[in-house]
Amino acid sequence: MVTQYRVHLQTWVLLIFGVHLSRPVCVEVPSRTEAVLGRDMRLTCISCMKREEVKPKTIVEWYYRPNKDENTELNRTLIYLFADSTGKDQGGPFKGRLRWNGSQDLQDISIIITNVTCNDSGYYECHVRRDFVFGFFNPSFFLIKNITLKVKRKATPDSAAIYSEIMMYVLLVFLTFWLLVEMVYCYRKISKSDEQAQDTTTNYLAIPSEQKDIPAAPVTE
């Protein structure tokens, strides 16, 4: 009974450890910069929060500039606005072609351009504003990320993406194999301990019976 309890306990510990490793982690990765004509393009913008349990008020603005200009305030155009848990495109050349593709916790605040055209090449800005509330203290966080997009008629193979995907699968197989080996090792070790305990108990119980079979020595005067 004790052995079964130990087996279940260690199995639960391994499962909890595996679940802890599989928890999602926020990583700020750069966006792709090449789009294919006629396809959809995801403009990636990730702004990780250090304290995920805090839910600030988040406002996201996406701007587009056809070319670089010193006076960016006049040259850029607001194309998408996300506020009060609702996103909406702001018309212009992207009207009806922008779709929200962010996460529920608003750390991933990306958008998708559908049916990419040659005129979509240019410079995009992702503006993030977070307003926190801590009693009487209301700090704000502001971030701007720039993306330079080029539209091509045909897709080119991304060797870095292929290599990353292969390494991800290799790592997944390795972790799964390591977990199985650890479980088998723990099971064999516990089984061996159980056998040794049973042998010790058997030998201990066998001692009195052997002593009973030994005839008593005769008493002489």
PAZAPA-348573 format. One line per field, with one value per residue: x, y, z of N, C-alpha, C in turn. Coordinates in nm, 4 decimals, padded with zeros to 6 digits. Layout:
BEGIN
n.c1	[X; ...]
n.c2	[Y; ...]
n.c3	[Z; ...]
ca.c1	[X; ...]
ca.c2	[Y; ...]
ca.c3	[Z; ...]
c.c1	[X; ...]
c.c2	[Y; ...]
c.c3	[Z; ...]
END
This chain:
BEGIN
n.c1	[00.0835; 00.1930; 00.3916; 00.2459; 00.1304; 00.3573; 00.4375; 00.2191; 00.2422; 00.4941; 00.4437; 00.2449; 00.3964; 00.5787; 00.3984; 00.2912; 00.5227; 00.5727; 00.3457; 00.3924; 00.6191; 00.5022; 00.3543; 00.2342; 00.4606; 00.5418; 00.6989; 00.8791; 00.8815; 01.0144; 00.8356; 00.7374; 00.8694; 00.8207; 00.5736; 00.3356; 00.1960; -00.1524; -00.2046; -00.2647; -00.1278; 00.0407; 00.0945; 00.3092; 00.2992; 00.4112; 00.3788; 00.5011; 00.3897; 00.5145; 00.3839; 00.1392; -00.0969; -00.2111; -00.4522; -00.4464; -00.5835; -00.5870; -00.4801; -00.4521; -00.2924; -00.2566; -00.0468; 00.0203; 00.2730; 00.3602; 00.6197; 00.9486; 00.9748; 01.0676; 00.8853; 00.6927; 00.4499; 00.2644; 00.2779; 00.1994; -00.0769; -00.3635; -00.4693; -00.5850; -00.7615; -00.7705; -00.9626; -01.1234; -01.1789; -01.2510; -01.1908; -01.1308; -01.1097; -00.9877; -01.0725; -00.9819; -00.7169; -00.7011; -00.9490; -01.1815; -00.9972; -00.8426; -00.7820; -00.8264; -00.5835; -00.4911; -00.4044; -00.5983; -00.5181; -00.4033; -00.1315; -00.0201; -00.0710; -00.1354; -00.2181; -00.3925; -00.3415; -00.5511; -00.5631; -00.3261; -00.1868; 00.0189; 00.0489; 00.0590; 00.3089; 00.5476; 00.5828; 00.5028; 00.3554; 00.3241; 00.1490; 00.1329; -00.0486; -00.0734; -00.2676; -00.2364; -00.3842; -00.3302; -00.4530; -00.4140; -00.2190; -00.1487; 00.0121; 00.1460; 00.2176; 00.4014; 00.4613; 00.6296; 00.6496; 00.8203; 00.7650; 00.8875; 00.7558; 00.7635; 00.6281; 00.6047; 00.5841; 00.6035; 00.6456; 00.9303; 01.1440; 01.1726; 01.4431; 01.5220; 01.2830; 01.2107; 01.4262; 01.3892; 01.1430; 01.2063; 01.3928; 01.2247; 01.0506; 01.2386; 01.3298; 01.0922; 01.0463; 01.2731; 01.2309; 00.9955; 01.0856; 01.2783; 01.1137; 00.9655; 01.1730; 01.2518; 01.0193; 01.0050; 01.2449; 01.2011; 00.9840; 01.0994; 01.2914; 01.1366; 00.9920; 01.2004; 01.2814; 01.0517; 01.0541; 01.2847; 01.2021; 00.9940; 01.1401; 01.2963; 01.0967; 00.9920; 01.2139; 01.2380; 01.0011; 01.0419; 01.2331; 01.1379; 00.9948; 01.1964; 01.3443; 01.1655; 01.1749; 01.4168; 01.5377; 01.5158; 01.7930; 01.9064; 01.8667; 02.1008; 02.1878]
n.c2	[-00.1218; 00.1191; 00.1388; 00.1664; 00.4120; 00.5762; 00.5444; 00.6614; 00.9198; 01.0123; 00.9957; 01.1896; 01.4131; 01.4249; 01.4688; 01.7172; 01.8691; 01.8492; 01.9804; 02.2335; 02.3066; 02.3299; 02.5601; 02.8601; 03.1050; 03.4432; 03.5858; 03.8290; 03.8427; 03.9326; 04.0749; 03.9294; 04.0433; 04.0254; 03.9975; 03.8141; 03.8666; 03.8933; 03.7176; 03.6549; 03.8558; 03.8623; 04.1051; 04.1167; 04.2088; 04.2249; 04.2823; 04.2229; 04.1757; 04.2309; 04.1627; 03.9530; 03.9125; 04.1548; 04.3594; 04.5915; 04.8904; 04.8801; 05.0286; 05.0162; 05.1244; 05.1235; 05.2387; 05.3565; 05.4214; 05.5247; 05.5784; 05.6677; 05.9604; 06.2786; 06.4316; 06.2552; 06.2652; 06.3901; 06.2359; 05.9759; 05.7418; 05.6596; 05.3339; 05.1255; 05.0695; 04.9671; 04.9547; 04.9551; 04.6809; 04.6304; 04.6132; 04.7997; 04.8815; 05.1786; 05.2732; 05.4056; 05.2919; 05.0363; 04.9518; 04.7194; 04.5146; 04.4561; 04.2652; 04.1760; 04.0023; 03.9387; 03.8285; 03.7045; 03.8104; 04.0415; 04.0709; 03.9865; 04.1730; 04.1728; 04.2229; 04.1285; 04.1558; 04.1171; 03.9716; 04.0883; 04.3696; 04.5319; 04.7953; 04.7856; 04.7801; 04.9300; 05.1278; 05.0352; 05.1142; 05.0142; 05.1117; 05.1030; 05.1486; 05.1331; 05.1634; 05.1545; 05.0706; 05.1307; 05.1755; 05.4921; 05.5483; 05.5755; 05.4555; 05.4711; 05.2994; 05.3058; 05.2090; 05.1730; 05.0029; 04.9324; 04.8264; 04.7165; 04.6580; 04.4528; 04.3735; 04.0847; 03.9081; 03.6320; 03.3704; 03.3265; 03.0683; 03.0337; 02.9798; 03.0035; 02.9789; 02.7156; 02.5741; 02.6430; 02.5231; 02.2514; 02.2168; 02.2647; 02.0418; 01.8385; 01.9008; 01.8661; 01.5897; 01.4930; 01.5845; 01.4462; 01.1790; 01.1849; 01.2262; 00.9851; 00.8018; 00.8804; 00.8200; 00.5394; 00.4670; 00.5514; 00.3873; 00.1275; 00.1476; 00.1837; -00.0571; -00.2403; -00.1693; -00.2417; -00.5218; -00.5888; -00.5140; -00.6966; -00.9394; -00.9047; -00.9003; -01.1593; -01.3200; -01.2366; -01.3320; -01.5993; -01.6787; -01.7396; -01.9832; -02.1574; -02.1685; -02.3052; -02.5650; -02.6645; -02.9080; -02.9230; -02.9071; -03.1886; -03.2133; -03.2626; -03.4122]
n.c3	[00.0000; 00.0839; -00.1050; -00.3481; -00.2986; -00.2987; -00.5657; -00.7033; -00.6016; -00.6953; -00.9678; -00.9989; -00.9305; -01.1452; -01.3556; -01.2831; -01.2994; -01.5729; -01.6746; -01.5739; -01.7204; -01.9687; -01.9641; -02.1128; -02.2349; -02.2606; -02.5318; -02.6974; -03.0169; -03.3387; -03.6199; -03.9347; -04.2454; -04.5112; -04.7515; -04.9494; -05.2635; -05.2877; -05.0817; -04.7249; -04.4627; -04.1602; -03.9269; -03.6778; -03.3430; -03.0277; -02.6879; -02.3947; -02.0588; -01.7328; -01.5011; -01.5186; -01.3864; -01.3407; -01.4827; -01.7071; -01.8627; -02.2030; -02.5017; -02.8470; -03.1369; -03.4825; -03.7352; -04.0698; -04.3085; -04.6282; -04.7160; -04.5934; -04.3977; -04.2799; -04.1279; -03.9661; -03.8373; -04.0038; -04.2273; -04.1700; -04.1366; -03.9511; -03.9297; -03.7909; -03.4891; -03.1557; -02.8768; -02.5586; -02.5572; -02.8184; -03.1652; -03.4663; -03.8095; -03.9672; -04.2108; -04.5361; -04.7591; -04.6557; -04.5835; -04.4699; -04.4983; -04.2819; -03.9918; -03.6537; -03.4634; -03.2138; -02.8745; -02.5917; -02.3478; -02.4282; -02.4720; -02.7035; -02.9774; -03.2473; -03.5976; -03.9018; -04.2470; -04.5084; -04.8368; -04.9709; -05.1388; -05.3910; -05.3165; -05.0449; -04.9439; -04.7296; -04.4298; -04.1049; -03.7919; -03.4605; -03.1936; -02.8481; -02.5563; -02.2125; -01.9284; -01.5922; -01.2749; -00.9485; -00.6758; -00.5530; -00.7300; -01.0644; -01.3052; -01.6434; -01.9463; -02.2464; -02.5788; -02.8902; -03.1931; -03.4913; -03.8263; -04.1290; -04.4350; -04.7216; -05.0339; -05.2267; -05.5385; -05.5501; -05.3101; -05.1021; -04.9821; -04.6322; -04.4616; -04.1959; -04.0532; -04.1169; -04.0040; -03.7334; -03.6814; -03.7152; -03.5069; -03.2917; -03.2961; -03.2551; -02.9989; -02.8588; -02.8906; -02.7574; -02.4896; -02.4296; -02.4450; -02.2413; -02.0176; -02.0152; -01.9677; -01.7107; -01.5656; -01.5984; -01.4748; -01.2087; -01.1453; -01.1612; -00.9627; -00.7330; -00.7375; -00.6989; -00.4409; -00.3072; -00.3431; -00.2000; 00.0543; 00.0945; 00.0922; 00.3194; 00.5155; 00.4857; 00.5598; 00.8201; 00.9338; 00.9039; 01.0869; 01.3612; 01.3160; 01.2362; 01.4643; 01.6270; 01.5278; 01.6118; 01.8283; 02.1833; 02.4024; 02.5918; 02.9446; 03.1880; 03.4993]
ca.c1	[00.0000; 00.2826; 00.4610; 00.1536; 00.1164; 00.4784; 00.4335; 00.1233; 00.2939; 00.5998; 00.3816; 00.1805; 00.5019; 00.6283; 00.2956; 00.2843; 00.6430; 00.5543; 00.2480; 00.4568; 00.7052; 00.4223; 00.2810; 00.2732; 00.5519; 00.5384; 00.8284; 00.8632; 00.9484; 00.9923; 00.7376; 00.7860; 00.8804; 00.7928; 00.4386; 00.3151; 00.0836; -00.2775; -00.2214; -00.2796; -00.0015; 00.0258; 00.1881; 00.3248; 00.3372; 00.3961; 00.4234; 00.4853; 00.3719; 00.5902; 00.2871; 00.0243; -00.2205; -00.2658; -00.5251; -00.4565; -00.6603; -00.4937; -00.5215; -00.3572; -00.3095; -00.1704; -00.0295; 00.0864; 00.3421; 00.4056; 00.7643; 01.0099; 00.9648; 01.1103; 00.7658; 00.6111; 00.3168; 00.1767; 00.2869; 00.1405; -00.2238; -00.4184; -00.5431; -00.6583; -00.7691; -00.8274; -00.9887; -01.2430; -01.1976; -01.3088; -01.1028; -01.1995; -01.0237; -01.0213; -01.0996; -00.8669; -00.6860; -00.7101; -01.0859; -01.2327; -00.8896; -00.7667; -00.8484; -00.7559; -00.5279; -00.4209; -00.4397; -00.7004; -00.4555; -00.3546; 00.0138; -00.0054; -00.1646; -00.1073; -00.3295; -00.3722; -00.3831; -00.6016; -00.5519; -00.2201; -00.1643; 00.1512; 00.0488; 00.0707; 00.4488; 00.5700; 00.6262; 00.3898; 00.3878; 00.2340; 00.1525; 00.0657; -00.0592; -00.1357; -00.2941; -00.2512; -00.4531; -00.2847; -00.5010; -00.3997; -00.1085; -00.1948; 00.1202; 00.1149; 00.3259; 00.3838; 00.5601; 00.6136; 00.7284; 00.8194; 00.7734; 00.9061; 00.6941; 00.7852; 00.5363; 00.6650; 00.4861; 00.6159; 00.7018; 01.0649; 01.1540; 01.2335; 01.5260; 01.5230; 01.1579; 01.2181; 01.5205; 01.3275; 01.0380; 01.2720; 01.4492; 01.1144; 01.0065; 01.3453; 01.3263; 00.9709; 01.0702; 01.3727; 01.1677; 00.9022; 01.1656; 01.3384; 01.0087; 00.9361; 01.2857; 01.2447; 00.9080; 01.0435; 01.3499; 01.1384; 00.9013; 01.1870; 01.3564; 01.0376; 00.9635; 01.3138; 01.2737; 00.9404; 01.0987; 01.3770; 01.1251; 00.9232; 01.2372; 01.3326; 00.9837; 00.9847; 01.3225; 01.2087; 00.8954; 01.0890; 01.3240; 01.0741; 00.9606; 01.3184; 01.3815; 01.0768; 01.2134; 01.5396; 01.5036; 01.5794; 01.9057; 01.8729; 01.9176; 02.1707; 02.2138]
ca.c2	[00.0000; 00.2349; 00.1458; 00.2229; 00.5553; 00.6440; 00.5460; 00.7646; 01.0514; 01.0528; 01.0164; 01.3218; 01.5157; 01.4345; 01.5308; 01.8600; 01.9304; 01.8606; 02.0862; 02.3618; 02.3401; 02.3586; 02.6852; 02.9556; 03.2103; 03.5546; 03.6175; 03.9358; 03.8049; 04.0316; 04.0418; 03.9036; 04.1675; 03.9983; 03.9491; 03.7618; 03.9323; 03.8195; 03.6344; 03.7270; 03.8868; 03.8932; 04.2011; 04.0732; 04.3095; 04.1633; 04.3644; 04.1383; 04.2403; 04.1645; 04.1092; 03.9158; 03.9122; 04.2899; 04.3821; 04.7348; 04.9352; 04.8772; 05.0928; 04.9829; 05.2001; 05.0847; 05.3452; 05.3178; 05.5260; 05.4682; 05.5926; 05.7392; 06.1051; 06.3432; 06.4697; 06.1340; 06.2938; 06.4247; 06.1361; 05.8481; 05.7341; 05.5616; 05.2345; 05.0320; 05.1129; 04.8709; 05.0186; 04.9053; 04.5407; 04.6258; 04.6616; 04.8451; 04.9504; 05.3204; 05.3098; 05.4270; 05.1813; 04.9076; 04.9312; 04.5846; 04.4169; 04.4396; 04.1787; 04.1629; 03.8692; 03.9426; 03.7309; 03.7495; 03.8915; 04.1631; 04.0801; 03.9781; 04.2730; 04.1703; 04.2327; 04.0577; 04.2223; 04.0169; 04.0036; 04.1891; 04.4319; 04.5920; 04.9241; 04.7662; 04.7952; 05.0551; 05.1244; 05.0238; 05.1442; 04.9574; 05.1938; 05.0371; 05.2294; 05.0607; 05.2448; 05.0690; 05.1305; 05.0790; 05.2671; 05.6331; 05.5585; 05.5307; 05.4670; 05.4399; 05.2385; 05.3364; 05.1393; 05.1832; 04.9069; 04.9627; 04.7119; 04.7518; 04.5495; 04.4477; 04.2795; 04.0123; 03.8341; 03.4901; 03.3463; 03.2710; 02.9788; 03.0910; 02.8746; 03.0181; 02.9234; 02.5699; 02.5259; 02.6586; 02.4218; 02.1219; 02.2145; 02.2561; 01.9029; 01.7590; 01.9278; 01.8044; 01.4447; 01.4695; 01.6029; 01.3349; 01.0594; 01.2014; 01.2066; 00.8427; 00.7350; 00.9109; 00.7456; 00.3980; 00.4547; 00.5623; 00.2691; 00.0141; 00.1686; 00.1576; -00.2000; -00.3086; -00.1439; -00.3212; -00.6606; -00.6021; -00.5067; -00.8231; -01.0422; -00.8821; -00.9425; -01.3056; -01.3735; -01.2079; -01.4215; -01.7371; -01.7052; -01.8107; -02.1204; -02.2362; -02.1901; -02.4055; -02.6979; -02.7099; -02.9782; -02.8700; -02.9871; -03.2648; -03.1608; -03.3657; -03.3754]
ca.c3	[00.0000; 00.0882; -00.2339; -00.4464; -00.2694; -00.3462; -00.7126; -00.7450; -00.5644; -00.7883; -01.0992; -00.9971; -00.9312; -01.2828; -01.4391; -01.2492; -01.3546; -01.7173; -01.7013; -01.5456; -01.8335; -02.0875; -01.9495; -02.2157; -02.1946; -02.3544; -02.5919; -02.7958; -03.1414; -03.4443; -03.7227; -04.0703; -04.3221; -04.6517; -04.7787; -05.0852; -05.3303; -05.2911; -04.9624; -04.5990; -04.3974; -04.0174; -03.8703; -03.5389; -03.2435; -02.8963; -02.5756; -02.2759; -01.9290; -01.6275; -01.4054; -01.5997; -01.3084; -01.3443; -01.6072; -01.7331; -01.9788; -02.3154; -02.6269; -02.9535; -03.2610; -03.5939; -03.8340; -04.1951; -04.3840; -04.7561; -04.7286; -04.4818; -04.4082; -04.1555; -04.0529; -03.9635; -03.7841; -04.1152; -04.3319; -04.1298; -04.1345; -03.8572; -04.0075; -03.7036; -03.3490; -03.0603; -02.7480; -02.4895; -02.5984; -02.9530; -03.2700; -03.5877; -03.9050; -03.9787; -04.3497; -04.6219; -04.8531; -04.5868; -04.5367; -04.4913; -04.5192; -04.1586; -03.8949; -03.5264; -03.4425; -03.0862; -02.7715; -02.4972; -02.2433; -02.4949; -02.4847; -02.8480; -03.0305; -03.3905; -03.6924; -04.0282; -04.3707; -04.6026; -04.9800; -04.9805; -05.2691; -05.4052; -05.2476; -04.9000; -04.9027; -04.6585; -04.2905; -04.0118; -03.6528; -03.3603; -03.0720; -02.7359; -02.4337; -02.1019; -01.8096; -01.4750; -01.1598; -00.8193; -00.5732; -00.5904; -00.8246; -01.1957; -01.4042; -01.7825; -02.0240; -02.3879; -02.6610; -03.0358; -03.2702; -03.6342; -03.9169; -04.2697; -04.5119; -04.8660; -05.0993; -05.3384; -05.6190; -05.5171; -05.1777; -05.0956; -04.8665; -04.5125; -04.4019; -04.0502; -04.0002; -04.1310; -03.9038; -03.6015; -03.6671; -03.6955; -03.3724; -03.1963; -03.2921; -03.1939; -02.8551; -02.8046; -02.8829; -02.6527; -02.3589; -02.4084; -02.4173; -02.1076; -01.9183; -02.0090; -01.9031; -01.5677; -01.5074; -01.5932; -01.3729; -01.0764; -01.1230; -01.1327; -00.8339; -00.6287; -00.7395; -00.6370; -00.2978; -00.2560; -00.3369; -00.0882; 00.1780; 00.1097; 00.1303; 00.4589; 00.5971; 00.4798; 00.6411; 00.9613; 00.9790; 00.8991; 01.1986; 01.4728; 01.2785; 01.2375; 01.6036; 01.6842; 01.4805; 01.6775; 01.9533; 02.3041; 02.4517; 02.7144; 03.0713; 03.2645; 03.6389]
c.c1	[00.0861; 00.3545; 00.3725; 00.1356; 00.2373; 00.4809; 00.3391; 00.1753; 00.3998; 00.5445; 00.3148; 00.2833; 00.5559; 00.5271; 00.2852; 00.4051; 00.6313; 00.4553; 00.3083; 00.5483; 00.6263; 00.3407; 00.3271; 00.3593; 00.5504; 00.6801; 00.8054; 00.9465; 00.9210; 00.8925; 00.8060; 00.7809; 00.8548; 00.6533; 00.4298; 00.1880; -00.0389; -00.3028; -00.2422; -00.1431; -00.0280; 00.1355; 00.1969; 00.3723; 00.3070; 00.4565; 00.3962; 00.4721; 00.4460; 00.4979; 00.1577; -00.1061; -00.2868; -00.3293; -00.5397; -00.5521; -00.5633; -00.5562; -00.4122; -00.3927; -00.2073; -00.1686; 00.0446; 00.1484; 00.3920; 00.5565; 00.8167; 01.0031; 01.0075; 00.9911; 00.6687; 00.4698; 00.2180; 00.1712; 00.2156; -00.0117; -00.2676; -00.5059; -00.6237; -00.6491; -00.8360; -00.8394; -01.1186; -01.2813; -01.2608; -01.2093; -01.1798; -01.0991; -01.0783; -01.0408; -00.9721; -00.8421; -00.6966; -00.8521; -01.1358; -01.1268; -00.8040; -00.8486; -00.7624; -00.7098; -00.4472; -00.4700; -00.5400; -00.6413; -00.3909; -00.2034; 00.0544; -00.1130; -00.1444; -00.2352; -00.2925; -00.4232; -00.4278; -00.5861; -00.4516; -00.2053; -00.0242; 00.1611; 00.0615; 00.2147; 00.4661; 00.6100; 00.5040; 00.4395; 00.2795; 00.2518; 00.0697; 00.0679; -00.1340; -00.1479; -00.3243; -00.3200; -00.4063; -00.3266; -00.4949; -00.2885; -00.1505; -00.0837; 00.0718; 00.2398; 00.2983; 00.4978; 00.5260; 00.7059; 00.7098; 00.8391; 00.7860; 00.8586; 00.7241; 00.6946; 00.6065; 00.5578; 00.4889; 00.6834; 00.8407; 01.0749; 01.2295; 01.3119; 01.5267; 01.3976; 01.1588; 01.3106; 01.4602; 01.2205; 01.0981; 01.3274; 01.3400; 01.0662; 01.1117; 01.3448; 01.2051; 00.9883; 01.1685; 01.3106; 01.0700; 00.9772; 01.2274; 01.2358; 00.9734; 01.0474; 01.2822; 01.1335; 00.9414; 01.1489; 01.2911; 01.0550; 00.9873; 01.2539; 01.2607; 01.0034; 01.0761; 01.3130; 01.1631; 00.9804; 01.1940; 01.3036; 01.0486; 01.0185; 01.2776; 01.2219; 00.9716; 01.0920; 01.2958; 01.1026; 00.9421; 01.1778; 01.2551; 01.0416; 01.0833; 01.3629; 01.2941; 01.1168; 01.3369; 01.5036; 01.5798; 01.6896; 01.8672; 01.9398; 01.9791; 02.1955; 02.3638]
c.c2	[00.1255; 00.2521; 00.2056; 00.3726; 00.6332; 00.6529; 00.6549; 00.9043; 01.0989; 01.0736; 01.1527; 01.4334; 01.5352; 01.5015; 01.6794; 01.9335; 01.9494; 01.9693; 02.2223; 02.4042; 02.3811; 02.4862; 02.7852; 03.0676; 03.3177; 03.5858; 03.7210; 03.9028; 03.9113; 03.9824; 04.0046; 04.0334; 04.1475; 03.9384; 03.9042; 03.8234; 03.8404; 03.7319; 03.7220; 03.7446; 03.9260; 03.9887; 04.1739; 04.1882; 04.2499; 04.2552; 04.2875; 04.2244; 04.1613; 04.1006; 04.0808; 03.9183; 04.0495; 04.3128; 04.5329; 04.7637; 04.9530; 04.9402; 05.0666; 05.0628; 05.1513; 05.1971; 05.2899; 05.4405; 05.4657; 05.4782; 05.6711; 05.8898; 06.1648; 06.3802; 06.3517; 06.1600; 06.3231; 06.3136; 06.0048; 05.8585; 05.6274; 05.4637; 05.1386; 05.0809; 05.0042; 04.9397; 04.9642; 04.7653; 04.5267; 04.6834; 04.6986; 04.9128; 05.0910; 05.3654; 05.3281; 05.3088; 05.0433; 04.8761; 04.7914; 04.4777; 04.3960; 04.3585; 04.1655; 04.0190; 03.8626; 03.8370; 03.7911; 03.8371; 04.0179; 04.1813; 04.0668; 04.0677; 04.2861; 04.1880; 04.1576; 04.1442; 04.1141; 04.0676; 04.1168; 04.2385; 04.4926; 04.7252; 04.9105; 04.7723; 04.9304; 05.0288; 05.1285; 05.0498; 05.0861; 05.0366; 05.1249; 05.1310; 05.1474; 05.1543; 05.1511; 05.1463; 05.0581; 05.1774; 05.4111; 05.6546; 05.4971; 05.5475; 05.4279; 05.3859; 05.2629; 05.2731; 05.1570; 05.0806; 04.9346; 04.8360; 04.7633; 04.6341; 04.5648; 04.3406; 04.2196; 03.9327; 03.6843; 03.4761; 03.2863; 03.1825; 03.0448; 02.9804; 02.8825; 02.9585; 02.7713; 02.5106; 02.5339; 02.5530; 02.2837; 02.1109; 02.2033; 02.1118; 01.8122; 01.7776; 01.8633; 01.6533; 01.4122; 01.4818; 01.4900; 01.2068; 01.0669; 01.1788; 01.0587; 00.7657; 00.7577; 00.8324; 00.5975; 00.3760; 00.4590; 00.4386; 00.1476; 00.0274; 00.1400; 00.0096; -00.2786; -00.2891; -00.2265; -00.4684; -00.6830; -00.5985; -00.6368; -00.9357; -01.0287; -00.9281; -01.0941; -01.3706; -01.3519; -01.3018; -01.5668; -01.7728; -01.7782; -01.9555; -02.2099; -02.2671; -02.2950; -02.5460; -02.7517; -02.7787; -02.9206; -02.9625; -03.0600; -03.2068; -03.2752; -03.3176; -03.3784]
c.c3	[00.0000; -00.0440; -00.3420; -00.4250; -00.3188; -00.4973; -00.7618; -00.7148; -00.6625; -00.9295; -01.1068; -00.9993; -01.0721; -01.3749; -01.4119; -01.3050; -01.5048; -01.7534; -01.6770; -01.6602; -01.9558; -02.0749; -02.0554; -02.1602; -02.3019; -02.4012; -02.7015; -02.9193; -03.2476; -03.5471; -03.8534; -04.1501; -04.4709; -04.6656; -04.9240; -05.1425; -05.3335; -05.1696; -04.8385; -04.5343; -04.2526; -03.9735; -03.7202; -03.4518; -03.1058; -02.7906; -02.4465; -02.1501; -01.8228; -01.5253; -01.4801; -01.5219; -01.3050; -01.4810; -01.6315; -01.8483; -02.0955; -02.4390; -02.7309; -03.0780; -03.3635; -03.6969; -03.9561; -04.2590; -04.5141; -04.7759; -04.6083; -04.5063; -04.2755; -04.0683; -04.0535; -03.9136; -03.8969; -04.2199; -04.2967; -04.1212; -04.0356; -03.9352; -03.9194; -03.5591; -03.2669; -02.9257; -02.6911; -02.5398; -02.7364; -03.0532; -03.3949; -03.6796; -03.9284; -04.1229; -04.4298; -04.7132; -04.7887; -04.5401; -04.5734; -04.5084; -04.3949; -04.0588; -03.7700; -03.5071; -03.3133; -02.9894; -02.6743; -02.3875; -02.2978; -02.4801; -02.6314; -02.9093; -03.1816; -03.4717; -03.8194; -04.1427; -04.4677; -04.7461; -05.0033; -05.1235; -05.2732; -05.3311; -05.0968; -04.8520; -04.8345; -04.5147; -04.1989; -03.8698; -03.5626; -03.2309; -02.9633; -02.6156; -02.3290; -01.9820; -01.6928; -01.3629; -01.0344; -00.7103; -00.6215; -00.6928; -00.9568; -01.2994; -01.5432; -01.8504; -02.1719; -02.4662; -02.8088; -03.1014; -03.4185; -03.7163; -04.0593; -04.3551; -04.6603; -04.9248; -05.2201; -05.4117; -05.5879; -05.3821; -05.1908; -04.9719; -04.7516; -04.4413; -04.2504; -03.9881; -04.0074; -04.0247; -03.7641; -03.5781; -03.6434; -03.5541; -03.2671; -03.1826; -03.2285; -03.0428; -02.7893; -02.7898; -02.7711; -02.5134; -02.3281; -02.3740; -02.2786; -01.9978; -01.9040; -01.9383; -01.7527; -01.5003; -01.4945; -01.4850; -01.2328; -01.0451; -01.0886; -00.9966; -00.7191; -00.6225; -00.6725; -00.4867; -00.2352; -00.2437; -00.2210; 00.0447; 00.2022; 00.1498; 00.2762; 00.5527; 00.6014; 00.5667; 00.7897; 01.0162; 00.9825; 01.0168; 01.3132; 01.4396; 01.2781; 01.3797; 01.6697; 01.6431; 01.5502; 01.8088; 02.0715; 02.3516; 02.5791; 02.8367; 03.1498; 03.4050; 03.6654]
END
